[in-house]
Amino acid sequence: MGEIADGLPGRAGSLRVPPTIQIGGGVRREVVAHARRLGAARVLVVTDAEVMRVTPASEIPELLRADGIEVAVFDEAHPDPSDLNALAGLALWRQHKCDAIVAIGGGSAIDAAKAIRVLATNPEPLRDYAGYHKIPRPGPALIAIPSTAGTGSEATQVTVITDTERGVKMMILSEHLVPTVALVDYELSLSMPPALTAAVGVDTLTHGIEAYVSRKAHGLTDPLALSCIRLVAAHLRTAHQEPGNRAARAGMMLAACQGGMAFANSSVGLVHGMSRPIGAMFHVPHGLSNAVLLPAVTRYSRGGAVERYAAVARLLGCCPPGAPDAAASESLADGLLRLNEDLKLPRLRDCRGVDEIRFRASLSKMAADALASGSPQNNPRVPSEEEIVSLYLEAW
């Protein structure tokens, strides 16, 4: 019995990450050098107005313009972006004849930028690329600059976009979605309010846990997933309680980036499979829906990977360091509930916009959509549709 389970050296896997990742306070200003190196002359900045208002990100377009690069700003990236949102950004891309994209913001802005990038070089509709490795042609250069320590989208080959016609969140995975450059600057996260810090922080933790227990985990993803979990354990509560704590913000930004690299190369699991239908149906932010589902799904799943869940429990301090695997893994779900309580995260029933009557009426569709996403099949324990319904009710 060790601190971590076997690193799976014999399991096949691969690691696709941005060719260039820079991390640290102020690295957002390197955007000009990278844009020039990539030959950009006309850049589309994809962001949202709030990020540009409350963070130092507002200087980025001006830095580009000062260097002679033309800039068009699409600041209408919506939370949980849709295919229509991507088409609006694409129209601006075409109008200004842009040749590169700079994405600034949380996962929604970066996901929207990835969708625009796909459509810049591939035919519509976007739904044709849902699933795995269906994008035929690479897109233009993409520089991703995250403003939240959450999704890790700056380092992944994944985007999640809502298909408005079907009311389904599409997961699209392709090497052509990996950003060209990721600039991970914790200074952009200093303005995050406590509630957002909590939700996206547990989202980061979910990425680390699901990447580590995934049936597709391998020796290249394990170190990233474990480091992500350690960093969350060390820094999330401090970042929530002390928003201006630069060390905690830096730790969480690194955790988010590592979690993104880990899950995008091993797969997420049942939490994400169940989370996407909640977002599509009730517009609960992705990080929050992951957080409210994580304890119940962990309790259900732990029997499929006892040693690995035990390792996570020890890293998070849910049990004594020397606890046997069975006891350690059993302690994890309750430890995750305590974390949510410490961070003042709600139960599912208390999330804004989640009406109980509509929720109960939607359970079968959400469970079917969760299974159809493919993510639950990579979970340590693969559920039936009926078991997913029960888990939704437990999280309620």
GUTIDO-976900 format. One line per field, with one value per residue (C-alpha): x negated, y, z negated; residue number from 0. Coordinates in Angstrom, 2 decimals, m for minus. Layout:
N
u = [X|...]
v = [Y|...]
w = [Z|...]
k = [NUM|...]
END
This chain:
396
u = [0.00|m1.69|m0.68|0.32|1.49|m0.67|m1.53|m0.28|m3.58|m2.30|0.95|0.95|1.57|0.52|0.05|1.26|0.63|m0.05|m3.50|m4.18|m2.94|m4.14|m3.07|m3.53|m2.44|m2.47|m2.95|0.18|m2.08|m4.00|m1.00|m2.59|m5.81|m3.87|m1.50|m4.45|m6.27|m3.15|m2.90|0.39|1.41|5.15|6.24|9.72|9.87|12.57|13.63|16.55|17.17|16.97|13.48|12.29|13.87|12.62|9.23|5.96|6.91|8.15|4.55|4.07|5.84|4.02|0.64|1.35|2.48|m0.57|m2.73|m0.90|1.38|5.01|7.52|11.23|12.84|15.67|16.70|19.95|18.69|21.57|21.38|21.78|21.30|23.58|23.20|25.01|22.51|19.67|21.31|21.56|17.83|17.12|18.97|16.66|13.64|14.66|15.62|12.16|10.27|8.48|5.61|5.20|7.28|6.52|8.95|9.16|11.38|12.76|13.51|16.53|14.53|11.77|14.28|16.06|12.73|11.97|15.34|14.71|11.30|12.88|15.38|12.73|11.30|14.00|17.58|20.62|22.46|20.44|22.43|20.69|17.55|19.12|17.28|13.71|11.26|13.76|12.26|10.50|8.46|6.44|7.51|5.58|3.17|4.88|3.34|5.34|5.11|7.26|8.73|10.12|8.42|10.98|11.46|7.87|9.25|6.09|4.26|6.83|7.91|11.55|14.37|17.94|20.58|24.37|26.27|29.24|31.42|31.17|30.66|27.54|24.04|21.64|18.20|15.76|12.26|9.54|5.85|6.88|8.41|5.15|4.18|0.95|m0.14|1.17|0.30|1.26|1.19|2.56|2.89|6.01|7.65|7.13|10.50|12.53|15.20|15.32|18.32|16.66|13.33|15.08|16.99|14.14|11.74|13.79|14.07|10.27|10.28|12.84|10.53|7.63|9.69|11.47|8.23|6.56|9.33|10.25|10.07|7.83|5.37|1.74|m1.79|m1.95|1.33|0.96|m1.76|0.24|3.46|1.79|0.01|3.32|4.99|2.09|2.19|5.95|5.55|2.87|4.44|8.19|9.47|6.92|7.81|11.48|10.90|8.15|8.89|5.77|3.39|1.06|m0.58|2.81|3.98|0.77|1.15|4.71|3.82|1.11|3.54|6.12|3.60|2.28|5.79|6.69|3.65|4.42|8.10|7.80|5.34|6.99|10.69|13.18|15.84|19.30|19.26|18.77|21.19|23.92|22.89|23.35|27.11|27.63|25.89|27.83|31.21|30.89|27.88|26.06|22.40|20.22|17.91|20.80|22.67|19.48|19.04|22.55|22.28|18.76|19.50|22.39|20.59|17.43|19.41|20.91|17.63|15.06|15.50|14.18|10.80|10.34|6.57|6.81|9.65|7.71|4.69|6.90|8.40|4.93|3.81|6.90|6.50|9.82|8.24|5.04|2.00|1.69|5.36|5.97|7.19|10.78|11.21|9.40|11.49|14.67|13.74|13.43|17.09|17.71|14.50|15.69|19.03|17.15|15.08|18.25|19.67|16.45|16.61|20.32|21.29|25.00|26.76|28.26|31.72|30.37|28.75|30.38|32.78|33.17|36.90|37.80|40.80|38.89|35.84|37.76|39.49|36.11|34.32|34.70|33.54|30.58|29.53|29.79|27.83|25.17|24.64|24.69|21.83|19.39|17.71|19.42|17.95|14.48|15.59|14.18|17.76|20.03|23.64|26.96|29.44|31.44|28.35|27.66|31.21|30.59|27.35|29.10|31.62|28.86|27.17|30.51]
v = [0.00|3.20|6.83|6.35|3.44|1.89|4.35|2.03|1.97|m0.76|0.92|2.56|6.29|9.55|13.14|16.02|19.43|22.92|23.17|26.21|26.78|29.73|30.16|32.94|36.42|38.78|36.18|37.54|40.28|37.67|37.52|40.03|38.05|34.86|36.53|37.88|34.53|32.87|35.41|36.95|40.22|40.36|38.81|37.94|38.31|36.04|36.98|38.29|41.85|41.11|39.62|42.67|44.93|43.39|41.88|43.18|41.37|44.66|45.59|42.63|44.04|47.34|45.60|43.86|47.07|48.95|46.42|47.00|43.96|44.60|43.43|42.64|41.90|39.40|39.95|38.00|34.55|33.19|30.92|27.39|28.59|27.38|26.68|29.98|31.80|30.28|31.31|34.92|34.92|33.29|36.09|38.65|36.50|36.52|40.19|41.26|38.55|37.45|34.98|34.08|33.88|35.02|33.59|35.36|34.21|31.14|27.83|29.22|31.86|29.42|26.75|29.30|30.27|26.62|26.25|29.36|27.95|24.70|26.50|28.84|25.93|23.24|23.26|23.73|22.43|22.08|19.02|17.00|17.03|15.89|12.93|11.87|12.90|13.97|17.37|16.91|20.11|22.15|25.71|28.96|29.63|29.92|31.64|30.77|32.97|31.68|34.04|31.37|28.45|25.91|24.16|23.91|24.45|26.34|23.00|20.55|18.99|19.34|21.84|21.57|23.40|23.35|22.20|24.58|22.55|19.35|20.92|18.81|19.74|18.32|17.13|17.51|16.05|16.42|17.18|20.15|21.77|21.96|25.64|26.68|28.65|28.73|31.76|30.87|34.10|33.84|37.63|37.37|35.20|37.61|39.28|36.04|36.27|33.51|31.69|31.42|30.47|27.63|26.25|26.32|25.07|21.92|21.63|21.50|18.86|16.85|16.89|15.59|12.85|11.67|11.68|9.55|6.96|6.85|3.52|5.35|6.73|5.98|6.72|10.15|11.43|10.08|12.53|15.49|14.30|13.67|17.02|18.72|17.06|17.96|21.60|21.85|20.34|22.91|26.05|25.96|26.82|29.66|31.07|31.02|32.69|35.10|36.19|38.33|35.56|35.38|32.09|30.38|31.84|30.74|27.24|26.92|28.19|25.53|22.90|23.85|23.63|20.29|18.94|19.97|18.23|15.11|14.64|15.59|12.73|10.10|11.09|12.36|10.03|9.88|13.29|15.07|12.78|13.70|17.35|18.27|17.51|19.66|22.52|22.02|21.72|24.20|26.37|25.59|26.62|23.66|23.90|24.15|21.18|19.10|20.13|19.19|15.78|14.83|13.40|11.18|9.90|9.22|7.18|5.14|4.71|3.98|0.21|0.16|1.69|1.34|1.91|5.01|6.59|5.79|7.66|10.68|10.57|10.61|13.54|15.52|14.68|12.85|10.05|9.35|8.82|5.16|4.24|0.98|1.36|0.30|2.74|5.54|5.22|5.07|8.37|10.30|11.04|12.47|14.48|15.95|16.86|18.67|20.52|21.70|22.83|24.68|26.44|27.25|25.41|24.57|21.27|20.71|21.68|25.09|25.95|28.86|27.86|24.20|23.70|20.44|19.55|20.08|18.35|15.19|15.24|15.50|12.69|10.02|12.33|13.58|10.04|8.95|12.01|11.34|7.80|8.92|11.35|8.45|9.75|7.34|4.41|5.49|5.59|2.93|1.67|2.03|2.79|1.92|4.62|3.76|4.13|7.56|8.63|7.49|9.46|12.63|12.16|11.60|14.84|16.66]
w = [0.00|1.16|1.50|5.12|7.20|9.92|12.69|15.45|17.36|19.65|20.71|24.13|24.31|25.85|24.76|26.93|25.38|26.76|28.36|26.18|22.62|20.56|16.97|14.42|13.47|16.46|19.22|20.92|22.31|24.32|26.64|29.01|29.42|30.08|32.52|34.47|34.37|35.79|38.60|37.44|39.09|38.26|34.97|33.72|29.93|28.48|24.96|22.93|21.88|18.14|18.38|20.27|17.67|14.42|15.26|16.73|19.95|21.39|22.21|24.56|27.65|27.16|26.92|30.21|31.92|30.63|32.44|35.71|35.58|36.55|33.93|34.09|30.71|30.35|26.73|26.80|25.82|23.74|20.71|22.07|25.67|28.42|32.11|32.80|30.59|32.61|35.89|34.67|33.94|37.28|39.07|37.46|38.34|41.99|42.04|40.88|42.83|39.66|39.70|36.01|32.83|29.28|26.70|23.33|20.51|18.81|20.44|22.25|24.14|25.02|26.09|28.28|29.85|30.58|32.31|34.41|35.28|36.51|38.74|40.13|42.15|42.10|43.43|41.24|39.25|36.09|34.99|37.71|35.57|32.27|30.80|31.36|34.09|36.75|37.69|41.06|41.34|38.84|38.12|37.72|34.88|31.49|28.47|25.33|22.22|19.33|16.73|14.38|12.64|13.76|17.07|18.28|21.79|22.72|22.69|24.06|27.35|26.32|26.72|25.42|27.44|27.13|30.21|30.00|32.34|30.29|26.85|26.28|25.16|27.74|26.70|29.59|29.26|31.87|32.05|34.21|31.12|29.14|28.82|30.49|27.42|23.84|21.68|18.10|16.10|12.56|12.33|14.50|11.82|8.91|9.49|9.37|6.64|3.99|5.48|8.89|7.31|5.48|8.46|10.95|8.28|7.71|11.49|11.57|8.84|10.80|13.82|11.75|10.11|13.25|15.25|12.58|12.20|15.92|17.72|20.21|17.64|18.45|17.36|18.99|17.51|13.98|12.84|14.17|12.52|9.16|9.19|10.00|6.99|4.67|5.75|5.22|1.75|0.93|2.43|3.11|m0.35|m0.64|2.78|1.75|m1.62|m0.52|3.07|3.27|2.18|5.15|4.18|3.90|7.20|8.91|7.45|8.68|12.18|12.42|11.12|13.74|16.57|15.38|14.89|18.42|19.87|17.84|18.63|22.30|22.74|20.57|20.55|18.06|16.68|15.21|13.49|16.80|18.60|16.11|15.88|19.53|19.62|16.51|18.27|21.49|19.73|16.85|17.79|14.55|15.07|15.94|12.93|10.51|11.98|11.72|8.10|7.01|8.72|7.63|4.14|5.24|8.34|6.31|3.77|6.62|8.56|5.87|5.96|9.51|8.59|4.83|4.80|6.96|5.02|1.84|3.20|3.95|0.45|m1.12|1.04|0.02|m3.67|m3.89|m5.94|m7.89|m5.63|m6.64|m6.23|m4.33|m0.78|m1.50|m4.38|m2.55|0.60|m1.47|m3.16|0.09|0.89|m2.57|m2.29|1.00|m0.59|m3.37|m0.78|0.99|m2.35|m3.25|0.12|m0.37|2.81|3.09|3.55|6.99|5.69|4.69|8.02|9.79|12.54|11.52|11.05|9.27|11.42|14.66|13.18|12.34|15.71|17.44|15.60|18.29|21.09|19.06|18.19|21.82|22.99|20.35|21.61|25.23|24.56|24.19|21.05|18.58|20.48|19.27|15.63|13.25|12.83|15.85|14.92|16.46|17.36|14.22|12.03|13.51|12.66|9.06|8.92|10.15|7.35|4.78|5.88|5.68]
k = [0|1|2|3|4|5|6|7|8|9|10|11|12|13|14|15|16|17|18|19|20|21|22|23|24|25|26|27|28|29|30|31|32|33|34|35|36|37|38|39|40|41|42|43|44|45|46|47|48|49|50|51|52|53|54|55|56|57|58|59|60|61|62|63|64|65|66|67|68|69|70|71|72|73|74|75|76|77|78|79|80|81|82|83|84|85|86|87|88|89|90|91|92|93|94|95|96|97|98|99|100|101|102|103|104|105|106|107|108|109|110|111|112|113|114|115|116|117|118|119|120|121|122|123|124|125|126|127|128|129|130|131|132|133|134|135|136|137|138|139|140|141|142|143|144|145|146|147|148|149|150|151|152|153|154|155|156|157|158|159|160|161|162|163|164|165|166|167|168|169|170|171|172|173|174|175|176|177|178|179|180|181|182|183|184|185|186|187|188|189|190|191|192|193|194|195|196|197|198|199|200|201|202|203|204|205|206|207|208|209|210|211|212|213|214|215|216|217|218|219|220|221|222|223|224|225|226|227|228|229|230|231|232|233|234|235|236|237|238|239|240|241|242|243|244|245|246|247|248|249|250|251|252|253|254|255|256|257|258|259|260|261|262|263|264|265|266|267|268|269|270|271|272|273|274|275|276|277|278|279|280|281|282|283|284|285|286|287|288|289|290|291|292|293|294|295|296|297|298|299|300|301|302|303|304|305|306|307|308|309|310|311|312|313|314|315|316|317|318|319|320|321|322|323|324|325|326|327|328|329|330|331|332|333|334|335|336|337|338|339|340|341|342|343|344|345|346|347|348|349|350|351|352|353|354|355|356|357|358|359|360|361|362|363|364|365|366|367|368|369|370|371|372|373|374|375|376|377|378|379|380|381|382|383|384|385|386|387|388|389|390|391|392|393|394|395]
END
